[in-house]
Amino acid sequence: MYQVIWDDDVYSEVASTWLDAKDRLAVIDAIREIDQVLMRDPTSSGTKLSEGLLWIDCVPVRAIYSVDEAKRRVKVHRIRQI
C-alpha cells in the first residue's frame, strides 16, 4: 500500500473541476477511484509524462502525480477535467 498525498493546490483544482462539471457525482467518483488505484499500484497504473511524473485518467478527471518508492508515497500535483 502507498500513502497518497494531495498537494495543497490540488484541492482548489478539485473544487473548480467539481463546480464546472456537468456531472458532479462523476468527478467525486473519479477522485475516489484515482485515490484507490494510486494506493494499490501507482507505478503501473499511470503513464509516464516526464521524468518523475505520471498521469492517470479516470473520466472525467486526469491526475498528474509522482511516486516515491522508498517512502511508498504518491503525491498528486495536478487535477484537471478531461
C-alpha positions in Angstrom: 0.0 0.0 0.0 1.1 3.5 -0.8 0.2 6.7 1.1 -1.5 9.2 -1.3 -0.9 12.9 -0.6 -2.7 15.6 -2.4 -0.7 18.8 -3.0 -2.4 21.8 -1.3 -3.1 23.5 -4.7 -4.9 20.4 -5.9 -7.8 20.9 -3.5 -8.7 24.2 -5.3 -8.4 22.4 -8.7 -10.7 19.6 -7.4 -13.2 22.2 -6.3 -13.0 24.1 -9.6 -13.4 20.9 -11.6 -16.4 19.9 -9.5 -18.1 23.3 -9.9 -17.5 23.3 -13.7 -18.6 19.7 -14.2 -21.9 18.7 -15.9 -21.9 15.5 -13.7 -20.5 16.4 -10.3 -21.0 12.9 -9.0 -18.8 11.5 -11.7 -16.0 13.9 -10.6 -16.3 12.7 -7.0 -16.3 9.0 -8.1 -13.3 9.6 -10.3 -11.3 11.3 -7.5 -12.1 8.3 -5.2 -11.1 5.8 -7.9 -7.8 7.6 -8.6 -7.0 7.7 -4.8 -7.7 3.9 -4.5 -5.8 3.0 -7.7 -2.8 5.0 -6.6 -2.8 3.5 -3.1 -2.5 0.0 -4.7 -0.2 0.3 -7.6 0.8 3.8 -8.7 3.7 2.9 -11.0 2.0 0.5 -13.4 -1.4 2.3 -13.2 -0.1 5.5 -14.7 1.5 6.7 -17.9 4.9 8.4 -17.9 4.5 12.1 -18.6 8.1 13.3 -18.0 11.0 12.5 -15.7 9.4 11.7 -12.3 5.8 12.5 -13.3 3.0 10.2 -14.4 -0.6 10.7 -15.3 -3.8 8.7 -14.8 -7.2 9.2 -16.3 -10.5 8.3 -14.6 -13.1 10.0 -16.7 -13.8 12.9 -16.3 -10.6 13.6 -14.4 -6.8 13.4 -15.1 -4.3 13.4 -12.2 -0.6 14.1 -12.6 1.5 12.6 -9.8 4.9 11.4 -8.7 5.9 8.3 -6.8 8.5 8.0 -4.0 9.2 4.2 -3.9 11.5 4.4 -0.9 8.8 6.0 1.2 5.9 4.3 -0.6 4.3 7.6 -1.1 2.4 9.1 -4.0 2.0 12.9 -4.4 -0.8 14.2 -6.6 0.4 17.5 -8.1 -2.5 18.4 -10.5 -6.0 17.5 -11.3 -7.9 18.6 -14.4 -11.1 17.8 -16.2 -10.7 15.8 -19.5 
